[in-house]
């Protein structure tokens, strides 16, 4: 029997999807890729393969999960398997610089960014931008790794010289122009099957390490359970935006079937895309209030893709016989 294969390294994040697949009777199998091997001379199993490996896998002691996943994806693609979030998508998941170049190719604006390796070079990178406020972040990120806001060069110099500097796993720190939202929110746009699903307005007033999942890992600050005067995550009813169409084209060209893109708008309404994430999670409370289900939609789509793949294989077999 063919299965939906879920490629991941964090069972807490896949549990809601597995529940939705099981409730629909869709056969599934988990590939927990923190270590292992693939015999590249063998044939992969039949089925469809959904990659949701996280750029932050190394923070959960799965240092080479992303690299092993890339090996698996290339093997699957060579044998013509149906892969959601393929090797192209994986290369962007773990490299924000690559994301920005790919977004720019579709006319999608990102904040001015400089990439640096080395402490002194981080300061020089900030100087090169010539802006009053900037953010640092890890090039291979996730979970808001290394995200700090600075409103002066001297504050950055103190941080870089001190013990709190977080070293990126790939050595590259990004220094990025801070785009200040008038209402201190960003918008996370969700896509399934490469098509717009819904958008979530996210309150960033308490910080930038935002975790949409209902189960957040240790170290994930600002989880949805935190009480505040306004909901941290809110599905935007009737959301529309000029970026949706170019973002769908961007996702299609880069092998991203299931993804979230985070954007921020400045005081003039100019929108900037600053993060793309194939390891997308959904907030149950926000969805319940809006009457939508990201994991439910995803499970149904994966089941439909599995049926379509099975029909195609059966048809080809009958045609040969």
Protein Blocks (a to p, Z undefined) as FASTA:
>chain_A
ZZdddddfbfklmmmmmmmmmmnopacdddddfbccddfkbccdedddddfbdfklmmno
paklmmmmmmmmmmmmmnopacehifklmmmmmomklmmmmmmmnopacddddddedjkl
mmmmmmmnopabdcdddfbggjhioiacdfbfklmmmmmmmmklccdfklpacddddddd
fklpacddddeehiafbdcdddfklojbdcfbfbdcehiahifklccfbdfbdcdehiac
fklmmmmmmmmmnopabdcddddddfkopacdfbdcfbbcddfklmmmnopafklmmmmm
mmmmmmmmmmmmmmmmmmmZZ
